[in-house]
């Protein structure tokens, strides 16, 4: 039996342009993905629950419910599925908006289909890691499930949030520079302030007392 068939990963493609949607469905199917498509944001919200995708390709610019709103709603429901956003806008503010909405990656149109596939593979691999649970003080991280527990509280994390928290926990007590975080988590393709924004989100989710401390001029450290 073809190994690719055995390992088929489910991808939900959301785009309001029929030609692009068909092209993505054909290309991803040829690469061994099991593809579900949705033509708009409303259909995407329904399909995300029904199809249980391993990864979502989500266009930003759609009528009615746009991609950013879809992403926020999925994260608000606690869905940890990796989300790759597609957009025609390449401004830093647009990339930051996508990441702040809960996206895990961001690809600007026009793009090479092989780059899209490589990024999807990276996102699905990230969700399949079988690392042992990490713990520090009263915090426990399950990076594969993208959840953390602090005391009696269970905290849902996005892929990027889990990756950043994992890096900080593995280097607990040592400073993690912004440059290192960007290279290891964003593949070098992000502005330095993105790390600060994700640290702010993690602090808010993890609650008090704060565990992530800012080392002025250098980076961040996990310290109780």
C-alpha positions in Angstrom: 0.0 0.0 0.0 1.2 3.5 -0.8 2.7 5.0 2.4 1.3 8.4 1.5 -2.2 7.0 1.5 -1.6 5.6 5.0 -0.4 8.9 6.3 -2.9 11.2 4.6 -3.2 14.4 6.5 -6.5 16.3 6.4 -6.4 19.9 5.2 -9.2 22.4 5.0 -8.8 25.0 2.2 -10.8 28.2 2.6 -10.8 30.7 -0.3 -13.6 32.5 -2.1 -11.9 32.4 -5.5 -13.1 29.2 -7.2 -10.0 28.8 -9.5 -7.5 29.1 -6.7 -9.6 26.8 -4.5 -9.6 24.2 -7.2 -5.9 24.5 -7.9 -5.1 24.1 -4.2 -7.4 21.1 -3.9 -5.8 19.4 -6.9 -2.2 20.2 -5.9 -2.6 19.2 -2.2 -4.5 16.0 -3.2 -1.6 15.1 -5.5 0.7 15.5 -2.5 -1.3 13.0 -0.4 -3.5 15.4 1.6 -7.1 14.6 2.2 -8.7 17.9 1.1 -11.9 19.6 2.2 -12.8 23.0 0.7 -14.9 25.9 1.9 -15.9 28.9 -0.2 -16.4 31.5 2.6 -15.9 32.1 6.3 -19.3 30.8 7.4 -18.7 27.5 5.6 -15.2 27.4 7.0 -16.5 27.5 10.6 -18.9 24.6 10.0 -16.3 22.6 8.1 -13.6 23.1 10.7 -15.8 21.2 13.2 -17.1 18.5 10.8 -13.9 17.7 8.9 -11.5 17.7 12.0 -8.6 18.9 9.8 -5.0 18.5 10.7 -4.2 21.9 9.2 -6.2 24.8 7.7 -5.3 27.1 4.7 -7.3 30.2 5.3 -7.6 33.2 2.9 -7.7 36.6 4.7 -9.8 38.7 2.2 -13.3 37.1 2.0 -16.7 38.8 2.0 -18.9 38.7 5.1 -16.7 36.8 7.6 -13.1 37.4 6.6 -10.2 35.1 7.4 -9.1 37.0 10.5 -12.6 36.7 12.0 -12.7 33.0 11.2 -9.3 32.5 12.9 -10.4 34.4 16.0 -13.6 32.5 16.3 -11.9 29.1 15.9 -9.3 30.0 18.6 -12.1 31.3 20.9 -13.7 27.9 20.6 -10.4 26.3 21.7 -9.5 24.8 18.3 -5.7 24.3 18.3 -5.5 23.2 14.6 -2.5 24.9 12.9 -3.7 27.7 10.6 -1.8 29.0 7.6 -3.2 32.4 6.3 -3.0 33.5 2.7 -3.1 37.1 1.8 -2.2 39.6 -0.9 -0.9 42.1 1.7 2.8 42.0 2.7 2.9 44.9 5.2 4.3 44.2 8.7 1.0 45.4 10.2 -1.0 42.8 8.1 1.3 40.0 9.1 1.1 41.0 12.8 -2.7 41.1 12.5 -2.8 37.5 11.2 -0.5 36.3 14.0 -2.4 38.1 16.6 -5.7 36.6 15.4 -4.2 33.2 16.2 -2.6 32.1 12.9 0.5 29.9 13.0 2.0 30.9 9.7 1.5 33.5 6.9 2.0 33.2 3.2 1.8 36.1 0.7 0.2 35.7 -2.7 1.3 34.9 -5.3 3.2 32.0 -3.8 4.9 28.8 -5.1 2.8 25.7 -4.4 5.9 23.9 -3.2 6.5 26.5 -0.5 2.9 26.2 0.6 3.2 22.4 0.8 6.5 22.7 2.7 4.9 25.0 5.3 1.9 22.7 5.7 4.2 19.8 6.3 6.1 21.8 8.9 2.9 22.7 10.7 1.5 19.2 10.8 4.9 17.8 12.0 4.8 20.3 14.8 1.4 18.9 15.9 2.7 15.3 15.9 5.7 15.6 18.2 5.7 13.1 21.0 8.0 15.0 23.4 7.6 14.3 27.1 5.6 16.7 29.1 7.6 19.7 30.2 7.2 21.2 33.7 8.5 24.3 35.5 7.3 25.5 38.9 3.5 25.0 38.8 3.3 25.0 35.0 3.1 21.8 32.8 3.2 22.0 29.0 2.0 19.3 26.6 3.5 20.7 23.4 1.9 18.0 21.2 -1.6 18.7 22.5 -0.9 22.5 22.6 -2.2 22.7 26.1 -0.7 23.9 29.4 -1.8 23.4 33.0 -1.1 25.8 35.8 -2.6 24.7 39.0 -6.2 23.7 38.3 -6.4 25.7 35.1 -6.1 24.2 31.6 -4.8 26.7 29.0 -5.4 26.2 25.3 -2.4 27.4 23.1 -1.9 28.1 19.4 1.0 26.4 17.7 3.3 29.4 17.9 2.4 30.0 21.5 3.2 26.4 22.4 6.4 26.5 20.5 7.5 29.7 22.2 6.6 28.4 25.7 8.4 25.2 25.0 11.5 27.0 24.0 11.4 29.1 27.2 10.7 26.1 29.3 13.6 24.1 27.8 15.9 27.1 28.5 14.3 27.9 31.9 16.6 30.3 33.8 18.5 31.2 30.7 17.7 34.2 28.4 16.1 33.4 25.1 16.9 36.2 22.6 14.3 37.5 20.2 16.6 36.5 17.3 16.7 32.9 18.5 13.0 32.7 18.9 12.4 34.2 15.4 14.9 31.8 13.8 13.6 28.6 15.6 9.9 29.3 15.6 9.2 31.7 12.7 12.0 30.4 10.4 13.6 33.8 10.5 10.6 35.4 8.7 9.2 37.8 11.3 9.8 41.1 12.9 11.3 41.2 16.3 8.2 42.7 17.9 6.2 39.6 17.0 8.0 37.8 19.8 7.0 40.5 22.3 3.4 40.3 21.2 3.4 36.5 21.7 5.1 36.9 25.1 2.3 39.3 26.1 -0.3 36.7 25.0 1.4 34.0 26.9 1.6 36.1 30.1 -2.1 36.9 29.8 -3.0 33.2 29.4 -0.6 31.9 32.1 -1.8 34.4 34.7 -0.2 35.5 37.9 2.4 35.4 39.3 4.2 36.1 36.0 6.7 33.5 34.9 8.1 35.1 31.8 10.4 38.0 32.5 11.8 40.5 30.1 15.6 40.9 30.0 15.9 44.5 28.7 17.8 44.7 25.5 18.3 40.9 25.1 15.2 38.8 25.3 13.1 36.8 27.8 13.6 34.2 30.5 11.3 31.8 32.3 11.9 32.3 36.0 9.6 31.7 39.0 
